[in-house]
Amino acid sequence: MAQRDFFNGNGTTAAPDRNSKAVVLSLLELPPAQKELSDLNTDMYSMMHRVLTTLPPNSEPVNGNGIESIYHQKKNDFMKNNGHKENRAKELAHKRILSDDAHGMSLTDILALSGFQTKYSLRCDHCKDENSCRFYKPEIAYSRKMTPKCHECYGTKHVCTFHAIANTTDLVDAIRNFEAFKRHVPCNRCYARQKECDNRAGVCERCEAEGEECVRETCENGSEPGDESRCHKDCDKAHEDDGYTNISETPRGKGCNVRLRLRKDAQADRIGF
């Protein structure tokens, strides 16, 4: 197994490849807590956030009222019956909910919902194994206001970081280029006509069916937002590592990213815990 396979398939650990393109080297020199917070601004974290909040095929966001009621009930139980202060009760409530298969799921299983399979072990840097690295199901995470955090990291000072996955560059490339998990960049034609586009690497399905030219406007910053890029994290123009082959400098003009608009509409009454 190559050295870059930091967490390899059998769960053993190898030395990180410090030359990996997926690792932001400047972060490695920071104190642990500061480095973890800085990770929230990297392209790697942006990709994992995208994975954890991608709705699987034929699924819909859950009703926020139901899951919020469960959360508040458990939080209040921990405060009333166990004497925990509110902040600790919140963490324990999340841990309890995530341990329930009705609401929580391993990172491996979350990717599998969208059809992604890998030989590598998938977990954040703080979990000992795949089974303990459980997140809210995508149907719940999609509408949450909070940054995704796993079962094991609740109740600690950690945020979920993914340096181990980042060092396995072939895994990163596979996830980044997997159609369901790509950064969504609508083609110029769909954007201008305010039609929903897809994540195909080349010609989108709508343009192919209508025999139209299909290009996606490139971002002038080149790299994905949150890394070396100066553009905002929600930029929906194409970057060099977004996995599209029909990138063009042709401007798309006025229009709308319909998928982004639909998501914002769905999040109008977002899950607030």
N, C-alpha and C positions, 0 to 999 in steps of 0.2 A: 504494500500500500504506500502511496506517495506520502512524503512528509507533511504535505498540506492537509492530509486527512487527520485533523486534530482529534475529533471523536470519530473513530472508524466504526464499521458495521458491528463489530463484536463488543463495542462499549469500552475498549481500551483507549488510552490517551497517547498521542504522539506530539512531538514538539511543533509549535505553530510555525507556519511559513511566513516570516515577517515581510517577505516580498510580495505576498498575495495582493492582487489589485483590489480585492474586496475589503482589505483592512486599512483603516485610516491610521497611519503610523503615529501621527502626532498625539492621538488619544492614549497610546500605550505609555506615554511619559507622565500622564496625569495621575494624581492620587485616585484610588479605586472609586470612592463615592463620586468624585467630580467626573471621572472618566465615564461612569455609568450614566450620569445625567447628560454628558456630551453625546453619548451614543444615540440619544433620542433625535439628534440632528444629522445622523449619517444616512447615506443612501441604503445601507444594509438594514437599518431599523425601519426605514420607510418601506422597504420591500416586505419585511416581516409583518409590519402593521397591515399592509395590503393583503397579505395572505390570510391573516387572522380575521379580517373583516370582509372577505370575499364570500358572497352568498353562493352556495353550491347550486348546481343546476336544478331547476324546478322547485326552488325553495323561496320562502318569503320571510321578511323580518318578523320576529315574534311580537306579540302585543306587549308593549312596555308596562302596562298596568299590572299584568299578572306577575312578571318576574320581579318588579319593584316591590310588590306586596310581600312576596316570599322573602326578599332581602330584608325589608324593614321588620318583618316579624322575627326573623332569626336574630337580627341585630338587637332588637328590644329584649328578646329572651336572654341573650348573653349579658345584657346590662342588668336586667331585673333578677334573673335566677342565678347568675354566676358572679355578679358584682363587678363586672368588667367596666372600665371607662369606655366612653363612646368610641374613641379611635380604635381601641383594641377590639371592641365588639364589632365594628365595621369589618376589620380584617378577618376575624373569625367567621363572620357571616359569609363573606366571600369564599373562604376556604371550605366551609360546609356546603355551600351551593355547588362549588366546582367539583366536589367529591361525588356529587350525584350525577349519574349518567344521563339524567334527563336534561341537565343544563351544562355540564362540563365534558370535555373531551381532550384526549391527548393531541399534541401537535401533529404527530404522525397521522392520526385518524382525520384531523381537520384537513390536511392536504389531500388525503385519500378521497375525501368527499367530492373533490373537484376532479378526481381522476389521476392525481399525481402519485407516483410510486417511486421509492428510492431504496437502495441497499444501505444507506447511511442512517445512523441513529440521529433522530431529530429531537432536540431539547435545548432549552436555554442554558446559559453557562452555569447556573446555580443548581440545576437539578441533577440527581445521580443517575436517573434512568428515564426512558421515554414515558413510562406509565405515570410517573409523578409529575411530569410537565403537562399539566392540564389547564386549558384555557376555556373561556366561555365559548359555547358553540357559535359558529359564524352568524346564525340567525339572531343571536342575542348581541354579539359583539358589534354587528353592523350598525346598530342604533345606539350604542352606548356613547356617553360623552367622554368617558375616561380612557386613558391609554391602556391597551391590553396588558394584563399581568397574569402570571400563572399561579396555580395553587400553592406551590412551594415558596414563591416570592411574596405572597401576601403574609403579613405578620413579620416581615423583616424590613431592613433598610435598603434592600436591593430593588432595583428595577430589572426587568428581564433584558439581558443583553445576549448577543448572539455571535460573539467572536469565534466560537468553535465552528459554527456553521460557516461563518465568513471565510475562515481559513481553508475550507474545502471548496475551492473555486469551481470545480466542475459541478458541484451541487448547487452553488449560487447561480451559476449560469443556467442550469437546468430549470430552477425555480423562476428565475427572472424571464426566461424565454418561453415558459409554459403559458399557453394562451390565456387561461383563466386568471393568472397572477401578474400579467404584464401591466405596466402603467398604461392606463387607457388614454390613447391619443386618437381622437376622431379624425377621419380623413377630411380634407378641405371641403369636399362636396357635401358630405353629410353634415358637417359643421354649418356650412352656409345655408343649407336647406332645413336645418334644425331637425334632422332625422337621427335616430340612434344608430351608432356605428358599432363595429366589433373590434376584436383584438387580433385579427389575422395578421401574420407577419407581412404579407404583401397586399394585394388588392382585396378590399373588403367585400363581403358577400353582396351588399346592395349595389356597389359599382360593377361587380362582376356580372350580376344578373342583368344590368341595364347597359352593359358594354361601354362604360364610361372610364375615363382616366382616373386613377386613384392615387393621390399623394397625401402625405401627412407633413404639415409644416414643422421644420426643425426649430428647436430652441437655440437662440444665438449663444447660449452659455455652454452648450455641448454636453456636459455631464449631468447626471441625474440630480435633482434638487436635494440639498442637504449634505452634499459632499463638497467638491470644489466649486460647485455652481453657485451663482449669485441670485438665481431666480427663486421664487417662493416655492414652498414644499408642495403646493397644490397645482403647480404648473402642468398644463395638459398639452404642451407641445412636445415634439419628439426629441429624445436625448440619445446619445451615442450608444448607450447600453440598454435601451428599452426593447430591443429585439425586433424592430421594424425594418423592412427592406425597401420601403417606398418613401423614404424621407426626402423632403424637397425644401429648397429655400423659397419656393412659391408661397406667398402669404395667403392665408385662408380668408381674410376679410372679415366682415361682420357676420355674426351667427351665434350659435349656442352649442355647448357640449351637453347634449340631451341626457346622457347617462349621469353626468354630474348633477344636472337639474333634478332628475328623478330621485337621485339619492338624497339631495337636500330636502326635497318635498317629503320623502319618507322619514326623514329625521326631524321633521318639524316638531314632533312630540317625542323627542329622544329619551332613551332610558337614562335617568339622571343619577344613578348610584355609582 
